[in-house]
Amino acid sequence: MDVVGEYSDEGHSGKNITDKFYDRKYQDMADRQDQLYEQIGEYEEKIESVTKRIENIRQDKISGEAIYKILIQFDKLYDNFSDIEKKKFMQSFVDEVQIYKEKNDRGRFLKSISFKFPVYYKGKEIRTIELEDGVGIYRNRRR
């Protein structure tokens, strides 16, 4: 097989292997591609991280939905729970309960209750109910 002439792909990719700067251009292109692949890798990691967070949020929602279903049947189930089961059940959705050292003027010990997930009450999404003078003050915050 005889080689006739030189290879040139000028006008198509703009590269000519006989160009005295071919090696530099090739290295520059390779460096740029490496940078692009680095960026692609970073974006893929970010996408994976966001996907995991979305999945965790969905799992929280599923847990909330499961708890809601249990609450619908609460009166039937709760009476049959042992004391340990009652405690575990409450811990699954109650984050914190604050009580007064002694009964307040209204005869109550309960100061506030915070939930592990949003609770919808009177058209608002809340996480904490604080009882002041027997009146519920609803907060959308975690303690």
URGIQUI-V294143 format. One record per pair of residues at least 4 apart in sequence whose ideal C-beta (glycine too) atoms are under 7 Angstrom apart, sorted by the first residue. I is the first residue (numbers start at 1). J is the second residue. D is the distance in Angstrom with one decimal. If there is no record, write none. Layout:
BEGIN
I_J_D, I_J_D
END
This chain:
BEGIN
6_18_5.3, 7_17_5.8, 8_16_5.0, 9_13_5.3, 9_15_5.9, 10_16_5.3, 16_22_7.0, 17_22_5.5, 21_25_5.5, 22_26_6.0, 23_27_6.3, 24_28_6.2, 25_29_6.3, 26_30_6.3, 27_31_6.2, 28_32_6.4, 29_33_6.4, 30_34_6.4, 31_35_6.6, 32_36_6.4, 33_37_6.3, 34_38_6.4, 35_39_6.5, 36_40_6.3, 37_41_6.3, 38_42_6.5, 39_43_6.3, 40_44_6.3, 41_45_6.5, 42_46_6.5, 43_47_6.2, 44_48_6.4, 45_49_6.3, 46_50_6.3, 47_51_6.1, 48_52_6.5, 49_53_6.6, 50_54_6.3, 51_55_6.4, 52_56_6.4, 53_57_6.4, 54_58_6.4, 55_59_6.4, 56_60_6.5, 57_61_6.4, 58_62_6.3, 59_63_6.3, 60_64_6.3, 60_117_6.2, 61_65_6.2, 62_66_6.2, 63_67_6.4, 64_68_6.3, 64_117_4.5, 65_69_6.6, 66_70_6.6, 67_71_6.3, 67_92_6.5, 67_93_5.2, 68_72_6.8, 70_74_6.6, 70_77_6.7, 73_77_5.3, 74_78_5.4, 75_79_6.9, 77_81_6.7, 78_86_6.8, 81_85_3.8, 81_86_4.6, 81_89_6.4, 83_87_6.5, 84_88_6.4, 85_89_6.1, 86_90_6.5, 87_91_6.3, 88_92_6.6, 90_94_5.1, 93_115_5.9, 93_116_5.5, 93_117_6.7, 94_113_6.4, 94_115_6.3, 95_114_4.4, 95_115_5.9, 95_116_4.7, 95_142_6.9, 95_143_6.7, 96_114_4.3, 96_143_5.2, 97_113_5.2, 98_111_4.1, 98_112_4.6, 99_109_4.6, 99_110_5.9, 99_111_5.7, 100_104_5.4, 100_109_5.5, 100_111_5.5, 103_107_5.1, 103_108_6.3, 103_109_5.9, 104_108_5.4, 106_134_4.4, 108_131_6.7, 108_134_6.9, 110_131_5.8, 111_131_6.3, 112_128_6.0, 112_129_6.3, 112_130_4.1, 112_131_6.5, 113_129_5.3, 114_127_5.9, 114_128_4.4, 114_142_6.7, 114_143_4.8, 115_119_5.1, 115_127_5.4, 118_125_4.4, 118_126_6.9, 118_127_6.0, 119_126_5.5, 119_127_6.8, 120_125_5.7, 121_126_5.8, 121_138_6.3, 124_138_6.1, 125_140_5.9, 126_138_4.2, 126_139_6.2, 126_140_5.3, 127_139_6.7, 127_140_5.9, 127_141_6.0, 127_142_5.7, 128_139_4.1, 128_141_6.1, 128_143_6.6, 129_136_5.3, 129_138_5.8, 130_137_4.6, 130_139_6.4, 131_136_6.0, 132_137_5.8
END
